């Protein structure tokens, strides 16, 4: 159920998490939006982009829609926090240059894994999302929501951190399954017997494969998305 649901709504939920809020360029103030308001308003903004309907969508239109979603996402997700947690205990063993390289590859991996879902989103479909509660503990927060899937309301939890850009997402948990934990397990299994350079080579190969198979072709890099 979890895997099926995650695949089915990843073009929405993953963008609520990795690719989904709105822009903030000023420091946080006490009167600023709380974590739940960030998720709710960000969801509305992203769905507004996804639900622009056209009779036909050219490659240029699809690229434009991807670009809008990408801009929203990269102002919302704390990729350094997410990447650091995904790499876990191995993060501190990396040099600053290796940390930068890992984050670049990690962002590329996320981008090419999920951005194609924008193209398959059914324009105009109604999304039922219940925003249940937020829990704040210092600089960290959890926002609990439920997303309608078939005849069920599936729990989706956002884990957030307060930065100088506002509340930002670093993980999403769907029915108890954490995206960050999933990546950490994969990286751990690789680094048991292989080096960091081996991991980087594997990530580069995977990104190249995803980019090659992307419906709009190659040409996007993490530098463009940063």
C-alpha positions in Angstrom: 0.0 0.0 0.0 2.7 2.4 1.0 4.8 1.9 -2.1 1.8 2.1 -4.4 0.6 5.2 -2.8 4.0 6.9 -2.9 4.3 6.2 -6.6 0.7 7.3 -7.3 0.9 10.7 -5.6 4.6 11.4 -5.7 4.0 14.0 -8.4 2.0 15.9 -5.8 3.3 14.8 -2.3 6.9 14.7 -3.2 6.6 18.2 -4.6 4.9 19.2 -1.4 8.0 18.0 0.3 11.0 18.3 -2.1 9.5 20.5 -4.7 6.7 22.5 -3.3 6.3 25.7 -1.3 6.7 29.3 -2.1 9.4 31.9 -2.2 10.9 33.6 0.9 13.8 35.9 0.7 13.6 37.8 4.0 14.6 36.6 7.5 12.0 35.0 9.7 10.2 37.2 12.1 8.0 36.3 15.1 4.9 37.2 13.0 5.9 35.1 10.1 4.0 32.0 8.9 4.1 28.9 11.1 5.1 25.5 9.7 1.5 24.4 8.9 0.8 27.7 7.1 4.0 27.2 5.1 2.9 23.7 4.0 -0.7 24.8 3.2 0.2 27.9 1.2 3.0 26.1 -0.6 0.7 23.3 -1.6 -1.8 25.8 -3.0 0.9 27.5 -5.0 2.3 24.4 -6.5 -1.1 23.0 -7.4 -1.9 26.3 -9.1 1.1 25.7 -11.4 0.2 22.0 -12.0 -3.4 22.8 -12.7 -2.9 25.2 -15.5 -4.7 23.3 -18.3 -4.0 23.5 -22.0 -5.4 21.6 -24.9 -1.9 20.6 -26.0 1.4 21.0 -24.1 4.5 21.5 -26.2 7.9 20.6 -24.9 8.5 24.3 -24.3 5.4 24.5 -22.2 6.4 21.4 -20.2 9.8 22.9 -19.6 8.3 26.1 -18.4 6.0 24.3 -16.0 9.0 22.2 -14.7 11.0 25.4 -14.3 8.2 27.0 -12.2 8.0 23.9 -9.9 11.8 23.8 -9.7 12.1 27.4 -8.6 9.5 26.8 -5.9 11.2 23.7 -4.7 14.7 25.1 -4.5 13.6 28.0 -2.3 11.7 25.7 0.0 13.7 22.5 0.7 16.8 22.6 2.9 18.9 20.3 0.7 21.9 20.5 2.9 20.0 19.4 6.0 18.3 16.7 3.9 21.5 15.5 2.4 23.4 15.5 5.7 20.7 13.4 7.3 20.5 11.1 4.3 24.2 10.4 4.5 24.0 10.1 8.3 27.2 9.2 10.1 29.2 9.4 6.9 28.6 13.1 6.4 31.3 14.2 8.9 33.9 12.0 7.3 33.7 14.0 4.1 35.8 17.0 3.3 34.0 20.2 2.6 34.6 19.7 -1.2 33.2 16.2 -0.9 30.2 17.4 0.9 29.5 20.0 -1.8 29.9 17.3 -4.5 27.5 14.9 -2.6 24.9 17.6 -2.3 25.2 18.4 -6.0 24.7 14.8 -7.0 22.0 14.3 -4.4 20.0 17.2 -5.8 20.4 16.0 -9.3 19.2 12.5 -8.2 16.1 14.0 -6.7 15.4 16.3 -9.6 15.6 13.6 -12.3 13.8 11.0 -10.2 10.7 13.2 -9.7 10.6 16.1 -12.1 9.1 13.9 -14.9 6.0 13.4 -12.7 5.0 17.0 -13.5 4.4 15.9 -17.1 2.1 13.1 -16.0 0.0 15.1 -13.6 -3.6 15.2 -14.6 -4.5 18.8 -15.0 -7.6 20.0 -13.0 -7.8 17.0 -10.7 -9.1 17.7 -7.3 -6.7 17.0 -4.4 -8.2 16.5 -1.0 -5.7 17.3 1.7 -6.4 17.7 5.5 -4.0 19.8 7.5 -4.3 18.3 11.0 -1.7 19.8 13.3 1.8 21.3 13.8 4.2 20.5 16.6 7.1 22.9 17.2 10.2 22.2 19.3 12.7 24.9 19.1 14.1 25.1 15.5 12.3 21.9 14.5 8.7 21.2 13.6 6.4 18.4 12.4 3.3 19.1 10.3 0.8 16.3 10.1 -1.5 16.1 7.1 -3.7 13.5 5.3 -4.0 13.1 1.6 -7.0 11.3 -0.1 -6.0 8.2 -2.0 -8.8 6.0 -3.3 -11.1 5.6 -0.4 -8.6 6.3 2.4 -7.0 9.4 3.9 -3.3 8.5 4.0 -1.1 10.2 6.7 1.7 12.4 5.4 4.1 14.1 7.8 6.5 16.9 7.0 9.6 17.4 9.1 10.9 21.0 9.0 13.7 23.2 10.3 13.6 26.9 10.9 16.3 28.7 8.9 17.0 32.3 8.0 14.8 31.8 5.0 11.8 30.5 7.1 10.5 27.1 7.8 11.9 24.6 5.3 11.3 20.9 4.7 14.0 18.3 5.1 12.0 15.1 5.2 8.5 13.7 4.5 7.1 10.6 6.1 4.2 8.7 4.3 2.5 6.1 6.5 5.6 5.8 8.6 8.0 5.6 5.7 10.6 8.3 5.7 12.3 9.4 2.4 15.5 10.5 4.2 15.7 7.1 6.1 15.2 5.2 2.8 18.1 7.1 1.2 20.2 6.6 4.3 19.8 2.9 4.2 20.8 2.8 0.6 23.9 4.9 1.2 24.8 2.9 4.2 24.6 -0.4 2.3 26.9 1.0 -0.4 29.5 2.5 2.0 29.8 -0.7 4.0 32.2 -2.1 1.4 32.8 0.8 -1.0 34.4 4.2 -0.7 32.9 7.6 -1.0 34.4 7.9 -4.5 32.6 4.7 -5.4 29.3 6.2 -4.1 29.8 9.3 -6.1 30.5 7.3 -9.2 27.3 5.3 -8.7 25.3 8.5 -8.2 26.8 10.0 -11.3 25.9 6.9 -13.3 22.3 6.9 -11.9 21.8 10.6 -12.7 23.2 10.1 -16.2 20.8 7.2 -16.7 17.8 9.2 -15.4 18.8 12.2 -17.5 19.1 10.1 -20.6 15.7 8.6 -20.1 14.0 11.9 -19.3 11.2 12.7 -21.7 12.5 16.2 -22.3 16.1 15.1 -22.8 19.3 16.1 -21.1 20.7 19.6 -20.5 19.7 20.5 -16.9 22.3 20.6 -14.2 22.3 21.2 -10.5 23.9 24.5 -11.0 20.9 25.7 -13.0 18.6 24.5 -10.2 20.6 25.9 -7.3 
